[in-house]
Amino acid sequence: MANKTSPHILNTSANLLGFCLIVITSLHITNKSETTHIDEFTSIISIFLIFSCFFSFLSIKTQKKRLERRLEIIADYLFGLALVGILIVVVIKTLDLTA
């Protein structure tokens, strides 16, 4: 049987969620949120991370093996989407593609 990844997903998603919230807050404090769409995109990434945390937490708490695996898969896919989103934001900022 595969290793359980839910505890790792929960921990990492929560940490990345905190990072996303810092990015959003710093953009609003510096008034850069009006000139770029990175804060909106980071907000969407945050939503993926919140749901990833939620589904991984439910996966850890459930007693039903089949449901546990399904919840873990959902959390895994949401986490993957969030990572792709973070990669896109990093590339946009690195290449200075914002106006």
C-alpha positions, -999 to +999 in steps of 0.1 A: +000+000+000+012+035-008+026+058+019+001+082+035+009+116+022-020+135+040+001+147+070+028+160+047+002+177+024-015+193+054+018+206+068+032+219+036-002+234+024-006+253+056+029+267+054+025+277+017-009+293+026+008+315+052+033+325+025+006+333+000-012+355+026+020+374+033+024+380-005-012+393-007-008+415+023+025+429+012+011+438-023-018+456-006+004+474+019+027+487-009-003+496-032+010+473-059-023+454-060-038+480-083-010+476-109-007+438-110-030+408-110-006+387-089-027+393-057-058+379-074-038+349-088-022+343-054-057+345-038-068+317-061-037+297-052-046+303-015-081+288-021-065+257-036-042+254-006-071+259+019-091+231+003-060+209+001-056+214+039-092+207+044-093+174+024-060+162+038-073+169+074-104+149+066-083+121+052-063+119+084-095+119+105-116+094+087-117+058+097-129+045+063-099+034+042-116+039+008-128+074+017-094+082+033-077+074+000-102+094-021-098+125+002-060+121+000-061+120-038-083+152-039-059+169-015-029+158-036-044+172-068-053+205-052-018+208-038-003+201-072-025+228-088-014+252-061+023+244-068+018+250-105+002+283-096+031+293-074+055+284-102+036+306-126+037+336-101+075+330-095+081+330-133+060+361-138+079+379-111+113+366-121+109+376-157+092+408-147+062+401-170+039+425-150+033+460-163 
